[in-house]
Amino acid sequence: MRASTSKILLQIITATQLCACANMLPSAKQTVTAPWTDFDGAKSSYDQIIPFVTTMQTVRKLGFDPYKTANMKVLNQAQVVNAVLPSPLQSPATIPKGISDCMRMQDGCVGYLMEPSKIDQKREGNFLLDFLNFKRNTVTTGWKFSALIVVIDGTVVYKQWDGQPKIETTDARTNPLGPLQSMGETLKVSP
């Protein structure tokens, strides 16, 4: 009788520890390497760029160097125009001067696109419910910044940015049948 009680008590303790082990849940981190550690740093560097004044030398010093900064895209003239103009058939009066100049310069116009970010995903909750696919909560946090810099003859002629200074989302999934939930899709009959 004592061995049976000890065995049950050991199983209860083990199950309780497994349920409480949130640090056993998976997590993921995605960082697009850049000279900035946060959104404000990237935006601050970007704000120092002044169209028709700032040279490519200054742009490089600010961290937007396509040959030293990782994950920076070099765009040709057609890609720049496509990224900026919602429709190529716009009235010339509505096209920004730097983009009009870019369209005229053809191959002499180059765009630099950089999208630094830091995204962390962490699963939270009960390990056993997550492991058995009954309930999964994923919390995503971080930031994203995107900058397009258009250059003609070594001088910036246009710039635009967008981004998310603070990303914070929760994805909660509940499967009442747990591990059997996905089995139903596997058992579907093919026509």
C-alpha positions, 0 to 999 in steps of 0.5 A: 500500500505504501509503495502505491501511495508513494508512486501516485504522489511521485506522479502528481509531483512530476505532473505538477512540475511539468505543468508549471515549467513555462520555461520549457515552452518554445520561443523564437527571435528574429533580428535583422542586423543593423547598427541600431538597437531600437526603433528610435535609434533608426528613426533618429539617423534617418531624420538627419538625412535631408533631400538635395543636401545630404551626400552619400558619404554622410548617409554611410556614416549614419549607418545606411551603407549598402556595402557594410550594413547587412540586409540592405537592398540596392534598387534600380530606377524602375524598382524605386519608382514602383516602390514610391508611386501607387500608379505610374499614370499620375499627374506630373504635379503629384510626383515628388521632385526627387522621384521625377528626377529619378525617372529622368536619370534612369540608370543614374538613379539608385535606391537603398532600402533597409528594414531593420527589426527585432521580433521576439516570439515567446509561448506562455502558459501551461507547458502540458496544455501547450505540449498536448496542443490544447491551448497555445499562447504566443506573445510577439514583441519588438519593433520594425523600421523601413527606410528608402533613400534615393540617390542621384550622383551621390546626393540624396534626392528623396527619402521615405520611411514607415515602421512600427515602434512597438509591436505587441501581439498575443495569438491565443489558440484553443483546440478542445480535442488537443492532439486529436484536433489535427488528426481530423485533417489527416483522415480526410478522404481525398477525391 
